[in-house]
């Protein structure tokens, strides 16, 4: 294994750790997560929560085994936009104070998006239409 291949493996494994952990937490606290999703305005939380679990857990597995990395990362990017908005970017309280943990978590998701874009670019199996090489 070359240094580049090892770095790509490490990047994939480190990235999927967060998603696997989030999926495991949602699975072990399923009812509470469904209720929270409903309170935050997620439409049809009973339908959405299993889909999110699949996205997180199966996506993490696919990254580890280096299959469809570009597709998983693209799906996670698409997921991050509404999830970040609904959960983390509403950090300003009515009295003008900031809920700092939510502020930081929202920007953490922006950083994750950067890493996902990099993984898409590093995946040699990505389709030609997705970030074509000049």
C-alpha positions in Angstrom: 0.0 0.0 0.0 1.4 3.4 -1.0 1.5 6.4 1.3 -1.3 8.0 -0.7 -3.5 4.9 -0.5 -2.9 4.7 3.3 -3.8 8.4 3.7 -7.0 7.9 1.7 -7.9 4.9 3.9 -7.2 6.8 7.1 -9.3 9.8 5.8 -12.2 7.5 5.0 -12.1 5.7 8.3 -11.8 8.9 10.3 -14.6 10.4 8.4 -17.0 7.5 8.8 -16.4 7.3 12.6 -18.6 10.3 13.2 -21.4 9.0 11.1 -21.2 5.5 12.6 -21.3 7.0 16.1 -24.2 9.2 15.3 -26.1 6.3 13.8 -25.4 4.1 16.8 -26.7 6.8 19.1 -29.9 7.3 17.1 -30.4 3.5 17.0 -30.0 3.1 20.8 -32.1 6.2 21.5 -34.6 5.6 18.7 -37.8 6.9 20.3 -36.2 10.0 21.8 -34.6 10.9 18.4 -37.9 10.5 16.6 -39.6 12.8 19.1 -36.8 15.4 18.8 -37.0 15.3 15.0 -40.7 16.0 15.2 -40.2 18.9 17.6 -37.6 20.4 15.3 -39.9 20.3 12.4 -38.6 17.3 10.5 -41.5 16.1 8.3 -42.6 12.5 8.8 -40.0 11.7 11.5 -41.1 8.0 11.7 -40.2 7.6 8.0 -37.1 9.9 8.0 -35.4 8.4 11.0 -34.9 4.9 9.6 -33.6 6.5 6.3 -31.1 8.6 8.3 -30.0 5.5 10.2 -29.4 3.7 6.9 -27.6 6.8 5.5 -25.3 7.0 8.5 -24.6 3.3 9.2 -24.5 1.8 5.6 -22.6 4.9 4.4 -19.9 4.4 7.1 -19.5 0.8 6.1 -19.2 1.7 2.4 -16.5 4.2 3.2 -14.5 1.7 5.1 -14.7 -0.9 2.3 -14.0 1.8 -0.4 -17.3 1.3 -2.3 -19.3 4.2 -3.7 -17.3 6.7 -1.6 -18.4 9.6 -4.0 -22.1 8.7 -3.7 -22.0 8.4 0.1 -20.2 11.7 0.5 -22.6 13.4 -1.9 -25.6 12.0 0.0 -24.0 13.1 3.3 -23.4 16.6 1.9 -27.0 16.8 0.8 -28.1 15.6 4.3 -25.9 18.1 6.1 -27.7 21.1 4.7 -31.1 20.7 6.2 -29.8 18.8 9.3 -27.4 21.7 10.1 -30.1 24.3 9.5 -32.7 22.5 11.6 -30.4 21.4 14.5 -27.5 23.7 14.7 -27.7 27.0 12.9 -30.6 28.3 15.0 -28.1 29.2 17.8 -29.3 32.8 18.4 -31.6 33.1 21.4 -34.4 35.7 21.5 -32.5 37.7 24.1 -29.5 38.0 21.7 -27.2 35.4 23.4 -25.6 32.6 21.4 -25.9 28.9 22.3 -22.2 28.3 21.7 -22.3 24.5 21.5 -24.8 24.7 18.6 -22.8 27.5 17.0 -19.7 25.4 17.0 -21.5 22.2 15.9 -23.0 24.1 12.9 -19.5 25.2 11.9 -18.2 21.7 12.5 -20.6 20.5 9.9 -19.3 23.1 7.5 -15.8 21.6 8.1 -17.1 18.1 7.6 -18.5 19.3 4.2 -15.0 20.3 3.2 -13.7 16.8 4.0 -16.5 15.2 2.1 -15.7 17.2 -0.9 -12.1 16.2 -0.7 -13.1 12.5 -0.4 -15.2 12.9 -3.5 -12.3 14.4 -5.4 -10.0 11.6 -4.2 -12.4 8.8 -5.3 -11.1 7.6 -8.6 -14.4 5.8 -9.3 -16.5 9.0 -9.2 -18.5 9.6 -12.4 -17.0 12.0 -15.0 -19.8 14.5 -14.5 -19.0 15.0 -10.8 -16.2 17.5 -10.6 -14.7 16.7 -14.0 -10.9 16.9 -14.3 -9.7 19.8 -16.5 
